[in-house]
Amino acid sequence: MDPSKQEANQEKALKAMAKKETQEFQFLVYNTMSQKKEVFKPKIPGKVSMYVCGVTAYDFSHLGHARAAVAFDVLYRYLLHLGYEVTYVRNFTDVDDKIIRRANEIGEDPLALSDRYCKEYNVDMADLQCLSPTHEPRVSDHIEQIKDMITQIINKDFGYVVDGDVFFAVDKFPNYGNLSGQRLENNRAGERVAVDSRKRNPSDFALWKAAKPGEPSWDSPWGRGRPGWHIECSAMSAHYLSFKFDIHGGGLDLIFPHHENEIAQSCAACEESDVSYWMHNGHVTNNNEKMSKSLGNFFTIRQITDRYHPLALRYFLINAHYRSPLNYSVVQLEGASEAVFYIYQTLKDCQDALSQLQEIPKDGKPARTTPDAKESISKLRTEFQSKMSDDLNTSLILTGAFLEALKLVNNLLSMLSKKQQKQQRLLVIQSLIEVEKEVKKVLDVLGLLPPYSYNEVLLQLKEKALTRAGLVEDDLVRIINERTGVRRNKDFLRSDQMRADLQAKGIALMDVGTETIWRPCIPVQQEPEVVASGGEKVAAETAQEKEASPESS
């Protein structure tokens, strides 16, 4: 067969395969309500409405908050990738007992304190490359909507007033417990809700709290006061998305009582209230105990990104399935940093090579690629689509076909450095372009494609590696120069020891001819201990201690 016809047939077959793959992979999401994976079908074709519970802003956000944010950012990005128009709402709790308590401790206005930490949270989100939601409502800006919903609940006899407080009567709602499977008698008062003898049932929860001295408060039909915790999300989700929307998300710990109470409130206010899919991310653990501010065993996002690149942290977070527990691990963070460096070194090498070529075709014709490149692209597409459509199984995407594609890029770069016939050289160049394009598509959906240059990413990764090693650039240059002199004197034993000492700190030296260059690496030995924000000393894991996965509190 004529080679050109064979090429055209292969191209046609690949396009048909890609179309078939897109049709074959239905998007499945795990619904906490049904406790099974379900085919995702939005209420309005082509449009998705999504509400995710955000943070209570009274301190810097921790690794658990980062996990929740990244998990739902990946969902948001994937829905956009599938072509949906997405309305994504993520709230800030800026009126809460914890905020008031912290503000009183430091003598600051509660709303000013919360505003400050809302802004700090958004700085962290930008660092982690989380896209901004469509709306980021705050409780203090939606008091009227909250009061209106409480009035509806009272008017329908699901709420009652006691001394300026308003409580929800859980006995009135027969479906209470459907989401969590919790029996009514097991409904603890909640971390944020004190036990109150005035309640008709100990499980009843506050919709409105009467004003107390030194607390922010607003006028209401029941006297001055402020909202309870649970009502805010019911009111704000209804305001931005209506009582019927597609996805409600949050951390696993919010299933009960928060989301259970949300369902009760929303259904009481509007009988037609309906959320199609309840999605929850797993906890981040520290020594297999949930990481949270209340337990004092947490690491803030800033503590991590001071030492590791935000892209490495994001990689670490998505390298486990979003519903799995994720154990904090220095070893895994080091591995994530190493993986990100490899990805961007490969992409930079590719970019540098292509920028120097004159033979890049610009005729608009379909790209011709090598058989290996065709296979790699097809395999990467298939693997990406099959894993992402299976409840966002990101843990398996950055291995397998993705790594094979990066290896192929390096192989093609090696081929370019050798003499070839013109047509073969053009085939290699086009293959390089197409494989790189497919790799970048995957990184973009996962939020791992930065807005700045590959070179900047690599320089930043190097800076973080030096920080972890306790060195600055001048220190390293001095050691390298000293080692060069040692090698010149043929003291190879000492030269090897100097290399090993640096490798133990996460710095790999490579002798290239007469020059020595360096790059970050996984340290041979880990630091003896790391101190968490709560003051607890945590032994760093050894290379043999593999673990699993983070969330929001």
Secondary structure, 3 states (H helix, E strand, C coil): CCHHHHHHHHHHHHHHHHHHHHHHCCCEEEECCCCEEEECCCCECCEEEEEECCCECCCCCEHHHHHHHHHHHHHHHHHHHCCCEEEEEECEECCCHHHHHHHHHHCCCHHHHHHHHHHHHHHHHHHCCCCCCCECCEHHHCHHHHHHHHHHHHHCCCEEEECCEEEECHHHCCCCCCCCCCCHHHCCCCCCCCCCCCCCCCCCEEEEEECCCCCCCECCCCCCEEECCCHHHHHHHHHHHCCEEEEEEEEHHHHHHHHHHHHHHHHHHCCCCEEEEEEEECCEEECCEECCCCCCCCCEHHHHHCCCCHHHHHHHHHCCCCCCCEECCHHHHHHHHHHHHHHHHHHHHHHHHHHCCCCCCCCCCCCCCCHHHHHHHHHHHHHHHHHHHECCCHHHCCCHHHHHHHHHHHHHHHHHCCCCCHHHHHHHHHHHHHHHHHHHHHHHHCCCCCCCCHHHHHHHHHHHHHHHHCCCHHHHHHHHHHHHHHHHCCCHHHHHHHHHHHHHCCEEEEEECCEEEEEECCCCCCCCEEECCCCCEEECCCCCCCCCCCCCC
